[in-house]
Amino acid sequence: MTKIPPLTTTTSMDRAREAVTAMEAIIRELVADANAAGWGSKEVLNAIVETANKQRLAYEEDPDPSDGPAVDAVKDLQVGHGEVYD
């Protein structure tokens, strides 16, 4: 897999542009690998978008998941104990 190049800029606009450039090469490689495995480009790109959105929501909910139990672990603890979990 393509390595992510180190960040070289400091302004937020430049960082955003640089992040897109860095991810483009990785996503192209990921799509090519998925195509070789029989997946269609459109379905792979749709899956990437859906996964990225889920990851963004999870990050917004818990920016540092390493400091506590995993969400699945919390869910497992709540099941059957009368708690409501979404």
N, C-alpha and C positions, 0 to 999 in steps of 0.2 A: 504494500500500500504506500502511496505517496506520503512523504513526511510533510508535516505542517511547517512552513517556513516561520522563522522567528519574527516577531513584531518589530517594525523599524520606525514607525511614526508615533506621534504623541497626541495630535489633535483628534477630537472625536470623529470629525468628518473623514480624515485620512485613515483612522483606525477602521471605521466601518467599510470604507472602500477596500482597504488592504485585507480585511477579513473575508469579504466577498471573493476577492481574487484568490486568496488562499484556499477557500472552500470549493471554488469552481473546479480546480484540478482534481481534487479528491472526489467530488461528486461525479465528474466525467469518468474517472477510473472505476468508481463504484457501479455506475450505470453499465459501463462496458463489461465488467465482471458479471453483473446480473444478466446482461444480454447473453453472454457466453453460457450461462446456466439455464437459459431458456425463458427468462422473464422479458417482457416488453418494456421498452424505454418509458412509455407513458405511465404504465402501472408502477414502475420503480420510482419515477419522479413523484407520483402522487403519494406513494408510501413514504418517501423521504419527507415530503411536506407535512404529512399527517404526523409522522414521528417527531419532526422538529417542533411542531406546534404542541404536542404532548410534553415534550421535554421542556419547552419554554414555560408552560403552565406549571409543571412540577418544580422548576427552578424558582418561579415566582412564589410558589407555596413554601418551598424550603430551599433557600440558596446554598445551604451547607448540609446536605443530607448525612455527611459522615459524622456529625455531632450528635446523632440520635438514632433511634431504631428506624429501619426501613419502613416505608409506607405499608408494604405487604405484611410485615411483622405486626404492625399496629392493627391492621385490619383483622389478622388472625386472632389477636388478643381480644378484639371486640366482639367477634361473632359468637352469638349465643349468650351474651351477657347483657342484653337489653339495649345496647348502644346502637345508635343509628350511624352508619358509615356510608358516605357517598364515594 
